[in-house]
């Protein structure tokens, strides 16, 4: 799991079965100091995040488990809106 | 599993139900000399006793996490499973 900042949205009219109705957001992964860390990615949103929100995400197989139904072709999911990071 | 140092905590009110009541920590992977090695990430604290500055043992495999937490549907990938007292290499 890792931190990220929402920087935009993606709209797909045609998408794979199971992805209908899922919001897709463009996310910049962040390190513990909230500095950009690695390439930008597209993640499914499960918590109604908005652009500029700091969120945390889960990747790989677990991203699909965060969705309902659980067998969807996603590899990153936003699973929380971050209130604060204390380091 | 890998050795990590706990850097701090993450607080989130709005979250996926799987994370309700779970403590989120930011951890920094360490090498065998206990120096930082790689990118920091977030892990759920299962030991419930880790704090900032502690060296911990982190499981980074969702299947193992789901077995430990006894829920096959959990979207959790990283879990702190021990607080390290000593490493001899």
Backbone of each chain as nested JSON, in Angstrom:
{
  "chains": [
    {"id": "A", "residues": [
      {"number": 1, "name": "UNK", "atoms": {"N": [0.845, -1.178, 0.0], "CA": [0.0, 0.0, 0.0], "C": [0.888, 1.238, 0.0]}},
      {"number": 2, "name": "UNK", "atoms": {"N": [0.391, 2.343, -0.54], "CA": [1.24, 3.516, -0.698], "C": [0.379, 4.769, -0.785]}},
      {"number": 3, "name": "UNK", "atoms": {"N": [1.047, 5.908, -0.577], "CA": [0.358, 7.196, -0.641], "C": [0.311, 7.693, -2.079]}},
      {"number": 4, "name": "UNK", "atoms": {"N": [-0.682, 8.527, -2.379], "CA": [-0.742, 9.131, -3.705], "C": [-1.53, 10.425, -3.656]}},
      {"number": 5, "name": "UNK", "atoms": {"N": [-1.36, 11.23, -4.69], "CA": [-2.172, 12.442, -4.838], "C": [-2.987, 12.303, -6.119]}},
      {"number": 6, "name": "UNK", "atoms": {"N": [-4.297, 12.574, -6.01], "CA": [-5.155, 12.504, -7.199], "C": [-4.876, 13.729, -8.05]}},
      {"number": 7, "name": "UNK", "atoms": {"N": [-4.529, 13.52, -9.317], "CA": [-4.233, 14.676, -10.172], "C": [-5.184, 14.793, -11.356]}},
      {"number": 8, "name": "UNK", "atoms": {"N": [-6.092, 13.849, -11.522], "CA": [-7.031, 13.978, -12.628], "C": [-7.967, 12.793, -12.733]}},
      {"number": 9, "name": "UNK", "atoms": {"N": [-8.775, 12.83, -13.765], "CA": [-9.755, 11.758, -13.977], "C": [-9.575, 11.157, -15.366]}},
      {"number": 10, "name": "UNK", "atoms": {"N": [-10.067, 9.932, -15.523], "CA": [-10.032, 9.262, -16.827], "C": [-11.459, 8.837, -17.148]}},
      {"number": 11, "name": "UNK", "atoms": {"N": [-11.876, 9.069, -18.374], "CA": [-13.203, 8.623, -18.799], "C": [-13.028, 7.595, -19.911]}},
      {"number": 12, "name": "UNK", "atoms": {"N": [-13.626, 6.435, -19.75], "CA": [-13.609, 5.403, -20.789], "C": [-15.047, 5.029, -21.09]}},
      {"number": 13, "name": "UNK", "atoms": {"N": [-15.46, 5.207, -22.326], "CA": [-16.824, 4.843, -22.661], "C": [-16.945, 3.321, -22.769]}},
      {"number": 14, "name": "UNK", "atoms": {"N": [-15.976, 2.738, -23.43], "CA": [-16.002, 1.274, -23.579], "C": [-14.984, 0.688, -22.627]}},
      {"number": 15, "name": "UNK", "atoms": {"N": [-15.419, -0.19, -21.773], "CA": [-14.451, -0.824, -20.88], "C": [-14.859, -2.248, -20.562]}},
      {"number": 16, "name": "UNK", "atoms": {"N": [-13.928, -2.986, -19.968], "CA": [-14.122, -4.395, -19.706], "C": [-15.254, -4.605, -18.71]}},
      {"number": 17, "name": "UNK", "atoms": {"N": [-15.953, -5.721, -18.896], "CA": [-17.026, -6.13, -18.008], "C": [-16.55, -6.097, -16.536]}},
      {"number": 18, "name": "UNK", "atoms": {"N": [-17.328, -5.517, -15.665], "CA": [-16.929, -5.414, -14.26], "C": [-16.433, -4.019, -13.92]}},
      {"number": 19, "name": "UNK", "atoms": {"N": [-16.008, -3.302, -14.95], "CA": [-15.505, -1.943, -14.712], "C": [-16.585, -0.882, -14.904]}},
      {"number": 20, "name": "UNK", "atoms": {"N": [-17.787, -1.318, -15.321], "CA": [-18.848, -0.341, -15.548], "C": [-19.144, 0.413, -14.246]}},
      {"number": 21, "name": "UNK", "atoms": {"N": [-19.268, 1.71, -14.36], "CA": [-19.628, 2.512, -13.182], "C": [-18.472, 2.793, -12.235]}},
      {"number": 22, "name": "UNK", "atoms": {"N": [-17.309, 2.234, -12.522], "CA": [-16.158, 2.489, -11.637], "C": [-15.493, 3.801, -12.053]}},
      {"number": 23, "name": "UNK", "atoms": {"N": [-15.158, 4.621, -11.068], "CA": [-14.436, 5.871, -11.356], "C": [-12.964, 5.561, -11.499]}},
      {"number": 24, "name": "UNK", "atoms": {"N": [-12.373, 6.16, -12.529], "CA": [-10.937, 5.98, -12.758], "C": [-10.248, 7.322, -12.544]}},
      {"number": 25, "name": "UNK", "atoms": {"N": [-9.234, 7.342, -11.701], "CA": [-8.527, 8.586, -11.401], "C": [-7.045, 8.445, -11.721]}},
      {"number": 26, "name": "UNK", "atoms": {"N": [-6.449, 9.565, -12.127], "CA": [-5.012, 9.6, -12.373], "C": [-4.339, 9.97, -11.05]}},
      {"number": 27, "name": "UNK", "atoms": {"N": [-3.371, 9.154, -10.649], "CA": [-2.752, 9.327, -9.33], "C": [-1.234, 9.393, -9.456]}},
      {"number": 28, "name": "UNK", "atoms": {"N": [-0.647, 10.358, -8.748], "CA": [0.811, 10.429, -8.63], "C": [1.201, 9.765, -7.306]}},
      {"number": 29, "name": "UNK", "atoms": {"N": [1.887, 8.615, -7.343], "CA": [2.344, 8.009, -6.091], "C": [3.286, 8.955, -5.342]}},
      {"number": 30, "name": "UNK", "atoms": {"N": [3.213, 8.931, -3.998], "CA": [4.024, 9.815, -3.159], "C": [4.843, 8.99, -2.168]}},
      {"number": 31, "name": "UNK", "atoms": {"N": [5.968, 9.556, -1.735], "CA": [6.735, 8.905, -0.664], "C": [6.249, 9.434, 0.69]}},
      {"number": 32, "name": "UNK", "atoms": {"N": [6.95, 9.066, 1.769], "CA": [6.484, 9.437, 3.111], "C": [6.565, 10.932, 3.37]}},
      {"number": 33, "name": "UNK", "atoms": {"N": [7.371, 11.642, 2.556], "CA": [7.424, 13.102, 2.691], "C": [6.439, 13.777, 1.747]}},
      {"number": 34, "name": "UNK", "atoms": {"N": [5.593, 12.981, 1.133], "CA": [4.582, 13.433, 0.172], "C": [5.21, 14.057, -1.055]}},
      {"number": 35, "name": "UNK", "atoms": {"N": [6.386, 13.567, -1.422], "CA": [7.023, 13.98, -2.685], "C": [6.72, 12.916, -3.724]}},
      {"number": 36, "name": "UNK", "atoms": {"N": [6.6, 13.33, -5.014], "CA": [6.312, 12.357, -6.074], "C": [7.324, 11.209, -6.059]}},
      {"number": 37, "name": "UNK", "atoms": {"N": [6.827, 9.995, -6.256], "CA": [7.672, 8.813, -6.211], "C": [7.219, 7.849, -7.308]}},
      {"number": 38, "name": "UNK", "atoms": {"N": [7.933, 7.861, -8.418], "CA": [7.604, 6.928, -9.496], "C": [6.556, 7.464, -10.453]}},
      {"number": 39, "name": "UNK", "atoms": {"N": [6.276, 6.676, -11.505], "CA": [5.386, 7.144, -12.559], "C": [3.921, 7.253, -12.13]}},
      {"number": 40, "name": "UNK", "atoms": {"N": [3.215, 8.139, -12.824], "CA": [1.78, 8.345, -12.595], "C": [1.019, 7.095, -13.029]}},
      {"number": 41, "name": "UNK", "atoms": {"N": [-0.057, 6.776, -12.319], "CA": [-0.847, 5.605, -12.688], "C": [-2.345, 5.903, -12.622]}},
      {"number": 42, "name": "UNK", "atoms": {"N": [-3.12, 4.98, -13.183], "CA": [-4.583, 5.106, -13.152], "C": [-5.116, 4.101, -12.142]}},
      {"number": 43, "name": "UNK", "atoms": {"N": [-5.967, 4.585, -11.23], "CA": [-6.487, 3.72, -10.168], "C": [-8.004, 3.814, -10.106]}},
      {"number": 44, "name": "UNK", "atoms": {"N": [-8.634, 2.719, -9.693], "CA": [-10.073, 2.715, -9.447], "C": [-10.321, 3.369, -8.092]}},
      {"number": 45, "name": "UNK", "atoms": {"N": [-11.385, 4.155, -8.0], "CA": [-11.695, 4.876, -6.766], "C": [-12.806, 4.159, -6.005]}},
      {"number": 46, "name": "UNK", "atoms": {"N": [-12.584, 3.854, -4.709], "CA": [-13.645, 3.231, -3.903], "C": [-14.146, 4.168, -2.802]}},
      {"number": 47, "name": "UNK", "atoms": {"N": [-13.577, 5.396, -2.718], "CA": [-13.913, 6.271, -1.587], "C": [-14.348, 7.681, -2.005]}},
      {"number": 48, "name": "UNK", "atoms": {"N": [-14.705, 7.857, -3.286], "CA": [-15.112, 9.173, -3.803], "C": [-14.044, 10.245, -3.609]}},
      {"number": 49, "name": "UNK", "atoms": {"N": [-12.833, 9.936, -4.0], "CA": [-11.731, 10.907, -3.922], "C": [-11.899, 11.958, -5.016]}},
      {"number": 50, "name": "UNK", "atoms": {"N": [-11.331, 13.141, -4.752], "CA": [-11.395, 14.235, -5.714], "C": [-9.986, 14.688, -6.073]}},
      {"number": 51, "name": "UNK", "atoms": {"N": [-9.854, 15.408, -7.195], "CA": [-8.528, 15.894, -7.562], "C": [-7.89, 16.692, -6.421]}},
      {"number": 52, "name": "UNK", "atoms": {"N": [-6.593, 16.499, -6.249], "CA": [-5.743, 17.104, -5.208], "C": [-5.818, 16.406, -3.861]}},
      {"number": 53, "name": "UNK", "atoms": {"N": [-6.763, 15.466, -3.692], "CA": [-6.82, 14.722, -2.424], "C": [-5.566, 13.862, -2.268]}},
      {"number": 54, "name": "UNK", "atoms": {"N": [-5.109, 13.738, -1.011], "CA": [-4.061, 12.765, -0.686], "C": [-4.79, 11.48, -0.284]}},
      {"number": 55, "name": "UNK", "atoms": {"N": [-4.416, 10.387, -0.901], "CA": [-5.126, 9.124, -0.691], "C": [-4.118, 8.024, -0.401]}},
      {"number": 56, "name": "UNK", "atoms": {"N": [-4.619, 6.855, 0.006], "CA": [-3.728, 5.703, -0.02], "C": [-4.341, 4.632, -0.914]}},
      {"number": 57, "name": "UNK", "atoms": {"N": [-3.454, 3.872, -1.526], "CA": [-3.867, 2.906, -2.537], "C": [-3.336, 1.522, -2.198]}},
      {"number": 58, "name": "UNK", "atoms": {"N": [-3.995, 0.536, -2.792], "CA": [-3.467, -0.821, -2.719], "C": [-3.289, -1.292, -4.162]}},
      {"number": 59, "name": "UNK", "atoms": {"N": [-2.228, -2.052, -4.383], "CA": [-1.93, -2.491, -5.742], "C": [-2.129, -3.976, -5.941]}},
      {"number": 60, "name": "UNK", "atoms": {"N": [-1.855, -4.425, -7.172], "CA": [-1.878, -5.842, -7.553], "C": [-3.249, -6.49, -7.35]}},
      {"number": 61, "name": "UNK", "atoms": {"N": [-3.221, -7.772, -6.998], "CA": [-4.444, -8.561, -6.821], "C": [-5.396, -7.925, -5.806]}},
      {"number": 62, "name": "UNK", "atoms": {"N": [-4.804, -7.306, -4.792], "CA": [-5.614, -6.735, -3.713], "C": [-6.458, -5.561, -4.2]}},
      {"number": 63, "name": "UNK", "atoms": {"N": [-6.02, -4.917, -5.282], "CA": [-6.812, -3.815, -5.839], "C": [-8.154, -4.334, -6.333]}},
      {"number": 64, "name": "UNK", "atoms": {"N": [-8.137, -5.497, -6.962], "CA": [-9.384, -6.085, -7.457], "C": [-10.286, -6.489, -6.288]}},
      {"number": 65, "name": "UNK", "atoms": {"N": [-9.676, -6.942, -5.187], "CA": [-10.474, -7.346, -4.018], "C": [-11.181, -6.147, -3.382]}},
      {"number": 66, "name": "UNK", "atoms": {"N": [-10.666, -4.953, -3.627], "CA": [-11.294, -3.752, -3.072], "C": [-12.549, -3.383, -3.851]}},
      {"number": 67, "name": "UNK", "atoms": {"N": [-12.723, -4.002, -5.018], "CA": [-13.876, -3.695, -5.874], "C": [-14.983, -4.726, -5.689]}},
      {"number": 68, "name": "UNK", "atoms": {"N": [-16.174, -4.331, -6.097], "CA": [-17.312, -5.237, -6.051], "C": [-17.917, -5.262, -7.449]}},
      {"number": 69, "name": "UNK", "atoms": {"N": [-17.899, -6.335, -8.216], "CA": [-17.38, -7.671, -7.895], "C": [-15.858, -7.7, -7.804]}},
      {"number": 70, "name": "UNK", "atoms": {"N": [-15.319, -8.756, -7.218], "CA": [-13.886, -8.795, -6.946], "C": [-13.04, -9.249, -8.132]}},
      {"number": 71, "name": "UNK", "atoms": {"N": [-13.671, -9.764, -9.177], "CA": [-12.874, -10.171, -10.334], "C": [-12.965, -9.128, -11.443]}},
      {"number": 72, "name": "UNK", "atoms": {"N": [-12.217, -8.051, -11.261], "CA": [-12.173, -6.993, -12.257], "C": [-10.701, -6.744, -12.615]}},
      {"number": 73, "name": "UNK", "atoms": {"N": [-10.487, -6.327, -13.869], "CA": [-9.098, -6.157, -14.302], "C": [-8.506, -4.825, -13.858]}},
      {"number": 74, "name": "UNK", "atoms": {"N": [-8.183, -4.709, -12.571], "CA": [-7.542, -3.488, -12.079], "C": [-6.289, -3.874, -11.274]}},
      {"number": 75, "name": "UNK", "atoms": {"N": [-5.313, -3.002, -11.246], "CA": [-4.111, -3.289, -10.456], "C": [-3.748, -2.16, -9.508]}},
      {"number": 76, "name": "UNK", "atoms": {"N": [-4.661, -1.189, -9.365], "CA": [-4.458, -0.148, -8.354], "C": [-5.84, 0.353, -7.939]}},
      {"number": 77, "name": "UNK", "atoms": {"N": [-6.055, 0.468, -6.643], "CA": [-7.334, 0.963, -6.14], "C": [-7.084, 1.948, -5.004]}},
      {"number": 78, "name": "UNK", "atoms": {"N": [-7.836, 3.051, -5.045], "CA": [-7.789, 4.029, -3.95], "C": [-8.696, 3.505, -2.855]}},
      {"number": 79, "name": "UNK", "atoms": {"N": [-8.138, 3.265, -1.649], "CA": [-8.93, 2.655, -0.584], "C": [-9.07, 3.544, 0.656]}},
      {"number": 80, "name": "UNK", "atoms": {"N": [-8.496, 4.759, 0.627], "CA": [-8.685, 5.639, 1.775], "C": [-8.321, 7.075, 1.452]}},
      {"number": 81, "name": "UNK", "atoms": {"N": [-9.033, 8.025, 2.114], "CA": [-8.694, 9.447, 2.013], "C": [-7.837, 9.786, 3.223]}},
      {"number": 82, "name": "UNK", "atoms": {"N": [-6.641, 10.264, 2.984], "CA": [-5.703, 10.502, 4.084], "C": [-6.02, 11.831, 4.778]}},
      {"number": 83, "name": "UNK", "atoms": {"N": [-6.198, 11.778, 6.119], "CA": [-6.391, 12.996, 6.91], "C": [-5.045, 13.589, 7.264]}},
      {"number": 84, "name": "UNK", "atoms": {"N": [-4.131, 12.715, 7.73], "CA": [-2.819, 13.221, 8.115], "C": [-1.778, 12.125, 8.042]}},
      {"number": 85, "name": "UNK", "atoms": {"N": [-0.548, 12.557, 7.823], "CA": [0.597, 11.644, 7.826], "C": [1.557, 12.188, 8.873]}},
      {"number": 86, "name": "UNK", "atoms": {"N": [1.841, 11.401, 9.889], "CA": [2.783, 11.83, 10.933], "C": [4.054, 11.019, 10.826]}},
      {"number": 87, "name": "UNK", "atoms": {"N": [5.134, 11.659, 10.387], "CA": [6.416, 10.948, 10.303], "C": [7.494, 11.721, 11.065]}}
    ]},
    {"id": "B", "residues": [
      {"number": 1, "name": "UNK", "atoms": {"N": [9.304, -12.1, 3.883], "CA": [9.144, -10.964, 4.786], "C": [10.395, -10.091, 4.71]}},
      {"number": 2, "name": "UNK", "atoms": {"N": [10.232, -8.833, 5.053], "CA": [11.38, -7.926, 5.025], "C": [11.466, -7.15, 6.343]}},
      {"number": 3, "name": "UNK", "atoms": {"N": [12.673, -6.647, 6.589], "CA": [12.875, -5.777, 7.75], "C": [12.545, -4.353, 7.331]}},
      {"number": 4, "name": "UNK", "atoms": {"N": [11.855, -3.626, 8.203], "CA": [11.526, -2.225, 7.918], "C": [11.646, -1.419, 9.199]}},
      {"number": 5, "name": "UNK", "atoms": {"N": [11.827, -0.125, 8.996], "CA": [11.778, 0.791, 10.13], "C": [10.457, 1.549, 10.048]}},
      {"number": 6, "name": "UNK", "atoms": {"N": [9.775, 1.693, 11.169], "CA": [8.523, 2.455, 11.18], "C": [8.863, 3.943, 11.184]}},
      {"number": 7, "name": "UNK", "atoms": {"N": [8.352, 4.672, 10.183], "CA": [8.606, 6.109, 10.068], "C": [7.51, 6.916, 10.746]}},
      {"number": 8, "name": "UNK", "atoms": {"N": [6.297, 6.397, 10.729], "CA": [5.193, 7.157, 11.307], "C": [3.855, 6.517, 10.998]}},
      {"number": 9, "name": "UNK", "atoms": {"N": [2.806, 7.29, 11.208], "CA": [1.452, 6.754, 11.037], "C": [0.675, 7.54, 9.984]}},
      {"number": 10, "name": "UNK", "atoms": {"N": [-0.343, 6.896, 9.455], "CA": [-1.25, 7.536, 8.497], "C": [-2.65, 7.463, 9.085]}},
      {"number": 11, "name": "UNK", "atoms": {"N": [-3.345, 8.592, 9.084], "CA": [-4.722, 8.618, 9.592], "C": [-5.674, 8.843, 8.429]}},
      {"number": 12, "name": "UNK", "atoms": {"N": [-6.728, 8.045, 8.382], "CA": [-7.736, 8.189, 7.334], "C": [-9.1, 7.889, 7.936]}},
      {"number": 13, "name": "UNK", "atoms": {"N": [-10.036, 8.826, 7.782], "CA": [-11.39, 8.601, 8.309], "C": [-12.243, 7.896, 7.273]}},
      {"number": 14, "name": "UNK", "atoms": {"N": [-12.207, 8.421, 6.035], "CA": [-12.986, 7.807, 4.956], "C": [-12.109, 6.731, 4.322]}},
      {"number": 15, "name": "UNK", "atoms": {"N": [-12.543, 5.469, 4.413], "CA": [-11.724, 4.389, 3.876], "C": [-12.574, 3.185, 3.536]}},
      {"number": 16, "name": "UNK", "atoms": {"N": [-11.995, 2.277, 2.792], "CA": [-12.655, 1.019, 2.467], "C": [-12.965, 0.299, 3.783]}},
      {"number": 17, "name": "UNK", "atoms": {"N": [-14.152, -0.353, 3.88], "CA": [-14.532, -0.988, 5.151], "C": [-13.49, -1.989, 5.675]}},
      {"number": 18, "name": "UNK", "atoms": {"N": [-12.702, -2.559, 4.794], "CA": [-11.692, -3.54, 5.236], "C": [-10.656, -2.927, 6.166]}},
      {"number": 19, "name": "UNK", "atoms": {"N": [-10.523, -1.594, 6.134], "CA": [-9.492, -0.926, 6.934], "C": [-10.031, -0.365, 8.244]}},
      {"number": 20, "name": "UNK", "atoms": {"N": [-11.324, -0.56, 8.498], "CA": [-11.927, -0.039, 9.725], "C": [-11.247, -0.648, 10.949]}},
      {"number": 21, "name": "UNK", "atoms": {"N": [-10.813, 0.228, 11.864], "CA": [-10.188, -0.242, 13.098], "C": [-8.757, -0.724, 12.947]}},
      {"number": 22, "name": "UNK", "atoms": {"N": [-8.181, -0.535, 11.782], "CA": [-6.792, -0.988, 11.58], "C": [-5.848, 0.202, 11.609]}},
      {"number": 23, "name": "UNK", "atoms": {"N": [-4.651, -0.057, 12.143], "CA": [-3.646, 0.998, 12.294], "C": [-2.721, 0.975, 11.082]}},
      {"number": 24, "name": "UNK", "atoms": {"N": [-2.569, 2.127, 10.441], "CA": [-1.708, 2.211, 9.258], "C": [-0.38, 2.869, 9.621]}},
      {"number": 25, "name": "UNK", "atoms": {"N": [0.698, 2.23, 9.224], "CA": [2.031, 2.769, 9.501], "C": [2.777, 2.965, 8.184]}},
      {"number": 26, "name": "UNK", "atoms": {"N": [3.602, 4.011, 8.134], "CA": [4.518, 4.157, 7.004], "C": [5.821, 3.489, 7.403]}},
      {"number": 27, "name": "UNK", "atoms": {"N": [6.308, 2.597, 6.558], "CA": [7.534, 1.874, 6.876], "C": [8.564, 2.043, 5.763]}},
      {"number": 28, "name": "UNK", "atoms": {"N": [9.826, 1.995, 6.178], "CA": [10.945, 2.132, 5.24], "C": [11.7, 0.799, 5.214]}},
      {"number": 29, "name": "UNK", "atoms": {"N": [11.773, 0.138, 4.054], "CA": [12.537, -1.111, 3.98], "C": [14.002, -0.882, 4.351]}},
      {"number": 30, "name": "UNK", "atoms": {"N": [14.597, -1.893, 5.005], "CA": [15.992, -1.816, 5.433], "C": [16.79, -2.946, 4.783]}},
      {"number": 31, "name": "UNK", "atoms": {"N": [18.102, -2.718, 4.627], "CA": [18.958, -3.816, 4.173], "C": [19.485, -4.564, 5.403]}},
      {"number": 32, "name": "UNK", "atoms": {"N": [20.415, -5.518, 5.175], "CA": [20.867, -6.344, 6.305], "C": [21.682, -5.558, 7.318]}},
      {"number": 33, "name": "UNK", "atoms": {"N": [22.185, -4.38, 6.878], "CA": [22.909, -3.506, 7.818], "C": [21.937, -2.534, 8.499]}},
      {"number": 34, "name": "UNK", "atoms": {"N": [20.649, -2.726, 8.224], "CA": [19.578, -1.876, 8.739], "C": [19.681, -0.437, 8.244]}},
      {"number": 35, "name": "UNK", "atoms": {"N": [20.166, -0.313, 6.988], "CA": [20.158, 1.0, 6.335], "C": [18.963, 1.051, 5.381]}},
      {"number": 36, "name": "UNK", "atoms": {"N": [18.405, 2.259, 5.131], "CA": [17.254, 2.383, 4.232], "C": [17.576, 1.794, 2.858]}},
      {"number": 37, "name": "UNK", "atoms": {"N": [16.614, 1.055, 2.313], "CA": [16.838, 0.365, 1.052], "C": [15.506, 0.27, 0.311]}},
      {"number": 38, "name": "UNK", "atoms": {"N": [15.284, 1.179, -0.627], "CA": [14.034, 1.128, -1.399], "C": [13.002, 2.128, -0.904]}},
      {"number": 39, "name": "UNK", "atoms": {"N": [11.843, 2.077, -1.557], "CA": [10.789, 3.073, -1.304], "C": [9.978, 2.732, -0.065]}},
      {"number": 40, "name": "UNK", "atoms": {"N": [9.593, 3.786, 0.669], "CA": [8.709, 3.587, 1.811], "C": [7.317, 3.196, 1.308]}},
      {"number": 41, "name": "UNK", "atoms": {"N": [6.556, 2.523, 2.167], "CA": [5.186, 2.136, 1.808], "C": [4.341, 2.052, 3.085]}},
      {"number": 42, "name": "UNK", "atoms": {"N": [3.058, 1.751, 2.904], "CA": [2.139, 1.691, 4.042], "C": [1.856, 0.232, 4.39]}},
      {"number": 43, "name": "UNK", "atoms": {"N": [1.883, -0.075, 5.673], "CA": [1.544, -1.423, 6.132], "C": [0.549, -1.327, 7.274]}},
      {"number": 44, "name": "UNK", "atoms": {"N": [-0.333, -2.327, 7.368], "CA": [-1.259, -2.409, 8.491], "C": [-0.498, -3.033, 9.657]}},
      {"number": 45, "name": "UNK", "atoms": {"N": [-0.687, -2.482, 10.863], "CA": [0.008, -3.007, 12.024], "C": [-0.835, -4.082, 12.704]}},
      {"number": 46, "name": "UNK", "atoms": {"N": [-0.412, -5.35, 12.552], "CA": [-1.14, -6.456, 13.181], "C": [-0.619, -6.688, 14.597]}},
      {"number": 47, "name": "UNK", "atoms": {"N": [0.65, -6.342, 14.827], "CA": [1.239, -6.556, 16.155], "C": [0.627, -5.599, 17.175]}},
      {"number": 48, "name": "UNK", "atoms": {"N": [0.095, -4.451, 16.675], "CA": [-0.544, -3.427, 17.516], "C": [0.388, -2.847, 18.57]}},
      {"number": 49, "name": "UNK", "atoms": {"N": [1.678, -3.057, 18.428], "CA": [2.583, -2.517, 19.436], "C": [3.765, -1.797, 18.809]}},
      {"number": 50, "name": "UNK", "atoms": {"N": [3.774, -1.673, 17.479], "CA": [4.892, -1.002, 16.812], "C": [4.698, 0.506, 16.884]}},
      {"number": 51, "name": "UNK", "atoms": {"N": [5.813, 1.215, 17.036], "CA": [5.756, 2.672, 17.052], "C": [6.866, 3.235, 16.202]}},
      {"number": 52, "name": "UNK", "atoms": {"N": [6.84, 4.555, 15.978], "CA": [7.85, 5.198, 15.152], "C": [9.243, 4.891, 15.688]}},
      {"number": 53, "name": "UNK", "atoms": {"N": [10.15, 4.536, 14.779], "CA": [11.524, 4.226, 15.163], "C": [11.778, 2.742, 15.368]}},
      {"number": 54, "name": "UNK", "atoms": {"N": [10.719, 1.947, 15.545], "CA": [10.891, 0.498, 15.736], "C": [11.307, -0.184, 14.442]}},
      {"number": 55, "name": "UNK", "atoms": {"N": [12.097, -1.239, 14.574], "CA": [12.37, -2.117, 13.443], "C": [11.346, -3.244, 13.496]}},
      {"number": 56, "name": "UNK", "atoms": {"N": [10.714, -3.498, 12.366], "CA": [9.619, -4.475, 12.352], "C": [9.796, -5.468, 11.206]}},
      {"number": 57, "name": "UNK", "atoms": {"N": [9.057, -6.548, 11.308], "CA": [9.032, -7.574, 10.279], "C": [7.749, -7.369, 9.483]}},
      {"number": 58, "name": "UNK", "atoms": {"N": [7.867, -7.231, 8.167], "CA": [6.684, -6.928, 7.361], "C": [6.451, -8.017, 6.317]}},
      {"number": 59, "name": "UNK", "atoms": {"N": [5.235, -8.518, 6.302], "CA": [4.794, -9.486, 5.299], "C": [4.223, -8.694, 4.128]}},
      {"number": 60, "name": "UNK", "atoms": {"N": [4.733, -8.95, 2.927], "CA": [4.255, -8.21, 1.749], "C": [3.627, -9.158, 0.752]}},
      {"number": 61, "name": "UNK", "atoms": {"N": [2.642, -9.894, 1.164], "CA": [1.999, -10.847, 0.269], "C": [0.555, -10.962, 0.715]}},
      {"number": 62, "name": "UNK", "atoms": {"N": [-0.35, -10.559, -0.17], "CA": [-1.756, -10.479, 0.212], "C": [-2.364, -11.797, 0.659]}},
      {"number": 63, "name": "UNK", "atoms": {"N": [-1.948, -12.91, 0.026], "CA": [-2.507, -14.218, 0.381], "C": [-2.207, -14.558, 1.834]}},
      {"number": 64, "name": "UNK", "atoms": {"N": [-0.965, -14.299, 2.245], "CA": [-0.564, -14.556, 3.626], "C": [-1.309, -13.653, 4.592]}},
      {"number": 65, "name": "UNK", "atoms": {"N": [-1.488, -12.391, 4.186], "CA": [-2.214, -11.428, 5.028], "C": [-3.646, -11.905, 5.254]}},
      {"number": 66, "name": "UNK", "atoms": {"N": [-4.275, -12.391, 4.18], "CA": [-5.671, -12.838, 4.306], "C": [-5.785, -14.079, 5.2]}},
      {"number": 67, "name": "UNK", "atoms": {"N": [-4.766, -14.938, 5.165], "CA": [-4.777, -16.101, 6.062], "C": [-4.647, -15.663, 7.52]}},
      {"number": 68, "name": "UNK", "atoms": {"N": [-3.712, -14.757, 7.78], "CA": [-3.489, -14.309, 9.155], "C": [-4.721, -13.605, 9.712]}},
      {"number": 69, "name": "UNK", "atoms": {"N": [-5.324, -12.743, 8.897], "CA": [-6.472, -11.957, 9.367], "C": [-7.791, -12.712, 9.179]}},
      {"number": 70, "name": "UNK", "atoms": {"N": [-7.691, -13.922, 8.623], "CA": [-8.849, -14.817, 8.471], "C": [-10.025, -14.181, 7.741]}},
      {"number": 71, "name": "UNK", "atoms": {"N": [-9.706, -13.546, 6.614], "CA": [-10.762, -13.0, 5.754], "C": [-10.256, -13.046, 4.318]}},
      {"number": 72, "name": "UNK", "atoms": {"N": [-10.924, -13.875, 3.496], "CA": [-10.453, -14.105, 2.131], "C": [-10.68, -12.932, 1.193]}},
      {"number": 73, "name": "UNK", "atoms": {"N": [-11.393, -11.898, 1.671], "CA": [-11.728, -10.804, 0.757], "C": [-10.951, -9.515, 1.045]}},
      {"number": 74, "name": "UNK", "atoms": {"N": [-10.023, -9.544, 1.987], "CA": [-9.366, -8.305, 2.4], "C": [-8.429, -7.742, 1.327]}},
      {"number": 75, "name": "UNK", "atoms": {"N": [-8.605, -6.473, 0.963], "CA": [-7.682, -5.844, 0.013], "C": [-6.47, -5.247, 0.739]}},
      {"number": 76, "name": "UNK", "atoms": {"N": [-5.792, -6.078, 1.514], "CA": [-4.62, -5.621, 2.276], "C": [-3.421, -6.437, 1.821]}},
      {"number": 77, "name": "UNK", "atoms": {"N": [-2.332, -5.754, 1.547], "CA": [-1.182, -6.401, 0.945], "C": [0.033, -6.443, 1.863]}},
      {"number": 78, "name": "UNK", "atoms": {"N": [0.153, -5.495, 2.771], "CA": [1.333, -5.426, 3.63], "C": [0.9, -5.406, 5.093]}},
      {"number": 79, "name": "UNK", "atoms": {"N": [1.556, -6.252, 5.9], "CA": [1.158, -6.389, 7.299], "C": [2.412, -6.466, 8.166]}},
      {"number": 80, "name": "UNK", "atoms": {"N": [2.419, -5.679, 9.248], "CA": [3.505, -5.776, 10.224], "C": [3.191, -6.98, 11.108]}},
      {"number": 81, "name": "UNK", "atoms": {"N": [4.084, -7.977, 11.095], "CA": [3.791, -9.214, 11.813], "C": [4.73, -9.435, 13.001]}},
      {"number": 82, "name": "UNK", "atoms": {"N": [5.677, -8.522, 13.221], "CA": [6.546, -8.681, 14.378], "C": [7.346, -7.424, 14.64]}},
      {"number": 83, "name": "UNK", "atoms": {"N": [7.708, -7.232, 15.905], "CA": [8.603, -6.134, 16.263], "C": [9.965, -6.767, 16.549]}},
      {"number": 84, "name": "UNK", "atoms": {"N": [10.998, -6.302, 15.832], "CA": [12.31, -6.947, 15.881], "C": [13.11, -6.451, 17.088]}},
      {"number": 85, "name": "UNK", "atoms": {"N": [13.648, -7.41, 17.858], "CA": [14.501, -7.049, 18.989], "C": [15.947, -6.931, 18.529]}},
      {"number": 86, "name": "UNK", "atoms": {"N": [16.37, -7.873, 17.671], "CA": [17.776, -7.924, 17.321], "C": [17.954, -8.653, 16.004]}},
      {"number": 87, "name": "UNK", "atoms": {"N": [18.913, -8.197, 15.204], "CA": [19.261, -8.892, 13.953], "C": [20.761, -9.163, 13.99]}},
      {"number": 88, "name": "UNK", "atoms": {"N": [21.153, -10.413, 13.827], "CA": [22.578, -10.762, 13.772], "C": [22.918, -11.217, 12.37]}},
      {"number": 89, "name": "UNK", "atoms": {"N": [23.819, -10.505, 11.691], "CA": [24.244, -10.96, 10.353], "C": [25.774, -11.033, 10.307]}}
    ]}
  ]
}
